[in-house]
């Protein structure tokens, strides 16, 4: 048999006495056990070209094949002192971010990122099966940057512009343009000062907008999306927790947290805090649950609302998915009446002139429609039981962190 | 049979005498012919709910079913004077951009956008079949914003940052992290003052980076991608023009344009101008062709080059796909030697300190690798024979155009 030549990254060099050393060669599709006649004088994690005899790795359970090295040539030396072995010993911290290119070589980090990336592809396939098309909205926006959220400013040829906070105003224009079922997976940007482990300044979101569909349809679609992502990431949830995700109202959350003695109860009208959500999850004995019918004043101007005679206030036709204390999905039916839209803007003290294109879109005739946003990084972190969403983003952006 | 209720957009209302009117109702999945007992007093392109008897549309070739209207209710009136019918009469211009939500209702515009969006999904499917994974690089970048191209500035918590010009430096980090075959479809941003019909300030690009693969592999992959996009957009090209795309060298372009009397020839060392590319296309009698071996000084610092004894100068190991005069793909083998990288930076008078993370990545050991970028909007416009790439972007961004 002629000798074989393999090119890849050499690591885990382990001398076995003076006349033998083992190492691992990571090639394009496979890892090989390398058997050296003595310890090779090569920096770990260099790129090498090895020539030798390839054989089935009979003594190993980890490798299918081993190569008995006749010749080795260093193509690209690792001249850094940072190696996989060194990074593996460190706890996850932001220091690792300056060595992501090495950190990603670790099998567990590689698996985590591959799960995320293949799950995103699986969501795109699901949305295609559901007959949605993926659209693209601009990242640089002017007056369509809605509401009070903190924005990143962009200098657009001397004019003040912003990085997109949401694509949903554009999705409304697509619906007005008779694209009835659209979605978009894209980065959004928020400039708020937030040091939490669940926030990024730039984050990936799935937004879905559908005409002629209401809240129940979109909750059902969301459940299918979440199930698909959980399946692709081996999320540690029993099937029954995904098959039938419970729905509670905001009023139920008030009642549950009032009965519970864990924390201060939710005061009617206030926002649900993480500890309220945890109390509800514990009460339901379910990590995933929907909350619907939030107070109208919690929701943006484009959200459709109704008077609830039982509560005696205006509530939204909305839906929010919690996974324990973390909000994963936010959605709701949208306003299609221009008059109601202007009322909602007035209630929120927004100047309709700032949203003149959106008002124009609504005045052109909109079918009933519903939209939602799903925080992909948050969902992935939950599926993989990671404490910090930065762990699923190789080059995260957050306050005071821009490099590399 | 009980009456049917349908909800959708009503248009093309055509009275046929006093006792009959026809119209079209566009619903979620289908268009219906509506038969009214007299002209309905409804603004065209309003959203209506119609109740009536549904029958096979026996007299029509365009519609499968017709509804004989008993009752009609306006759910959302179109109060705008802009209608499909009106926009159809206008030539394409930037004035249309303020009415995109109506313009998209036109069947030909709808078809154009659907072709683009489904072609992008088809490219993602192809890349998955080719065993590439889609990664995400950040849009907000600091020192990784390379080279002399004009950048959009972002205020990142008081620090000057930029919108991404290219993901390829991040892709090199993924390759260093042993992700051998990655791609990304994402918006990039260029702030150069350019009024051409082929430029946008924000544009969609496919970037592909592959370890252990060289120029020939990536040209072959590119050919497969272009064929896939052409098939999904019904591009008016004979199969043989796609099956075997010719490859010429930069020196060939010098020779061809020197022999031709159409225009001033390409002077060795200068950049290929659109009229040079058109001359080559005419000479080859092929709209699509590759140019390889560009002068080294045309290419960015990370491009691998070699001395060509025939020409007597340094040339790049690169590849560029032209479709007539438009550059669609740019790619090349990359530098993996830290020493060569620093030489290339010195030649281009770039400060290595500005690229310290990139230098660190290269010093950590890189396999041979090749990258490319494909301008999706440009390719789509060519496939659909559109003069302006803005025609495939619903909300384009270009100099002095930010709204909506």
Contacts between the chains, C-beta under 8 A, distances in Angstrom:
chain1	res1	chain2	res2	distance
A	7	B	212	6.2
A	7	B	367	6.5
A	7	B	368	7.7
A	8	B	367	7.1
A	9	B	178	6.2
A	9	B	365	6.6
A	9	B	367	7.2
A	26	B	178	5.9
A	27	B	212	7.7
A	28	B	180	5.3
A	28	B	181	7.8
A	28	B	211	6.8
A	28	B	212	5.0
A	43	B	365	8.0
A	45	B	364	7.1
A	45	B	365	5.7
A	46	B	365	4.9
A	47	B	336	7.6
A	47	B	365	4.9
A	47	B	366	6.5
A	47	B	367	4.8
A	75	B	336	7.4
A	75	B	367	7.1
A	75	B	368	7.2
A	76	B	336	5.1
A	76	B	337	7.0
A	76	B	365	4.7
A	76	B	366	5.2
A	76	B	367	7.0
A	77	B	365	6.4
A	78	B	363	7.6
A	78	B	364	5.5
A	78	B	365	3.9
A	79	B	338	7.0
A	79	B	363	4.7
A	79	B	364	7.7
A	79	B	365	7.9
A	80	B	360	6.8
A	80	B	363	5.6
A	80	B	364	4.7
A	80	B	365	8.0
A	82	B	364	7.2
A	98	B	357	7.4
A	100	B	173	6.4
A	100	B	177	6.9
A	101	B	173	4.2
A	101	B	174	7.7
A	101	B	176	4.0
A	101	B	177	4.9
A	101	B	360	7.8
A	101	B	361	4.9
A	101	B	364	5.9
A	102	B	176	7.5
A	102	B	177	7.1
A	102	B	364	6.0
A	103	B	177	7.3
A	104	B	173	7.9
A	104	B	174	7.0
A	104	B	176	8.0
A	104	B	177	2.9
A	104	B	178	6.8
A	104	B	179	6.6
A	105	B	177	5.6
A	105	B	178	4.9
A	110	B	177	7.7
A	110	B	178	6.9
A	110	B	179	7.5
A	113	B	135	7.9
A	113	B	179	7.6
A	114	B	133	6.5
A	117	B	133	4.6
A	117	B	134	5.8
A	117	B	135	6.4
A	118	B	133	6.9
A	120	B	134	7.0
A	121	B	124	6.9
A	121	B	128	6.1
A	121	B	134	6.6
A	124	B	121	6.8
A	124	B	124	6.5
A	128	B	121	6.1
A	133	B	114	6.5
A	133	B	117	4.6
A	133	B	118	6.9
A	134	B	117	5.8
A	134	B	120	7.0
A	134	B	121	6.6
A	135	B	113	7.9
A	135	B	117	6.4
A	135	B	394	7.5
A	136	B	187	7.3
A	136	B	204	6.2
A	136	B	393	7.7
A	136	B	394	7.9
A	137	B	395	6.4
A	138	B	187	7.7
A	138	B	202	5.7
A	138	B	395	4.9
A	138	B	396	7.7
A	138	B	397	5.5
A	139	B	139	6.3
A	139	B	163	7.6
A	139	B	187	5.5
A	139	B	189	7.7
A	139	B	202	6.2
A	140	B	152	7.2
A	140	B	163	7.5
A	140	B	189	7.2
A	140	B	201	7.2
A	140	B	202	5.6
A	140	B	397	5.3
A	140	B	402	7.1
A	141	B	402	7.7
A	142	B	402	4.3
A	142	B	403	4.9
A	142	B	404	7.6
A	143	B	403	6.2
A	143	B	404	7.3
A	144	B	403	7.9
A	144	B	404	6.0
A	152	B	140	7.2
A	152	B	154	5.4
A	152	B	155	6.5
A	152	B	156	6.8
A	153	B	154	7.1
A	153	B	155	4.7
A	154	B	152	5.4
A	154	B	153	7.1
A	154	B	154	5.4
A	154	B	163	6.8
A	155	B	152	6.5
A	155	B	153	4.7
A	156	B	152	6.8
A	156	B	201	7.6
A	156	B	397	7.7
A	156	B	402	5.6
A	157	B	191	7.2
A	157	B	193	7.9
A	157	B	201	7.9
A	157	B	399	5.6
A	157	B	400	6.3
A	159	B	402	6.3
A	161	B	402	5.7
A	163	B	139	7.6
A	163	B	140	7.5
A	163	B	154	6.8
A	170	B	394	7.9
A	170	B	395	6.2
A	173	B	100	6.4
A	173	B	101	4.2
A	173	B	104	7.9
A	173	B	394	7.6
A	173	B	395	7.8
A	173	B	404	7.3
A	174	B	101	7.7
A	174	B	104	7.1
A	174	B	394	7.5
A	176	B	101	3.9
A	176	B	102	7.4
A	176	B	104	8.0
A	177	B	100	6.9
A	177	B	101	4.8
A	177	B	102	7.1
A	177	B	103	7.3
A	177	B	104	2.9
A	177	B	105	5.6
A	177	B	110	7.7
A	177	B	394	7.7
A	178	B	9	6.2
A	178	B	26	5.8
A	178	B	104	6.8
A	178	B	105	4.9
A	178	B	110	6.9
A	179	B	104	6.6
A	179	B	110	7.5
A	179	B	113	7.6
A	180	B	28	5.2
A	181	B	28	7.7
A	187	B	136	7.3
A	187	B	138	7.7
A	187	B	139	5.4
A	189	B	139	7.6
A	189	B	140	7.2
A	191	B	157	7.2
A	193	B	157	7.8
A	201	B	140	7.2
A	201	B	156	7.6
A	201	B	157	8.0
A	202	B	138	5.7
A	202	B	139	6.2
A	202	B	140	5.6
A	204	B	136	6.2
A	211	B	28	6.8
A	212	B	7	6.2
A	212	B	27	7.7
A	212	B	28	5.0
A	336	B	47	7.6
A	336	B	75	7.4
A	336	B	76	5.1
A	337	B	76	7.0
A	338	B	79	7.0
A	357	B	98	7.4
A	357	B	403	6.7
A	357	B	404	3.6
A	360	B	80	6.8
A	360	B	101	7.8
A	361	B	101	4.9
A	363	B	78	7.6
A	363	B	79	4.7
A	363	B	80	5.5
A	364	B	45	7.1
A	364	B	78	5.5
A	364	B	79	7.7
A	364	B	80	4.7
A	364	B	82	7.2
A	364	B	101	6.0
A	364	B	102	6.0
A	365	B	9	6.6
A	365	B	43	7.9
A	365	B	45	5.7
A	365	B	46	4.9
A	365	B	47	4.9
A	365	B	76	4.7
A	365	B	77	6.4
A	365	B	78	3.8
A	365	B	79	7.9
A	365	B	80	8.0
A	366	B	47	6.5
A	366	B	76	5.2
A	367	B	7	6.5
A	367	B	8	7.0
A	367	B	9	7.2
A	367	B	47	4.8
A	367	B	75	7.1
A	367	B	76	6.9
A	368	B	7	7.6
A	368	B	75	7.2
A	393	B	136	7.6
A	394	B	135	7.5
A	394	B	136	7.9
A	394	B	170	7.9
A	394	B	173	7.6
A	394	B	174	7.5
A	394	B	177	7.8
A	395	B	137	6.4
A	395	B	138	4.9
A	395	B	170	6.2
A	395	B	173	7.7
A	396	B	138	7.7
A	397	B	138	5.5
A	397	B	140	5.3
A	397	B	156	7.8
A	399	B	157	5.6
A	400	B	157	6.4
A	402	B	140	7.1
A	402	B	141	7.7
A	402	B	142	4.3
A	402	B	156	5.6
A	402	B	159	6.3
A	402	B	161	5.7
A	403	B	142	4.9
A	403	B	143	6.2
A	403	B	144	7.9
A	403	B	357	6.7
A	404	B	142	7.6
A	404	B	143	7.3
A	404	B	144	5.9
A	404	B	173	7.3
A	404	B	357	3.6
A	404	B	358	8.0
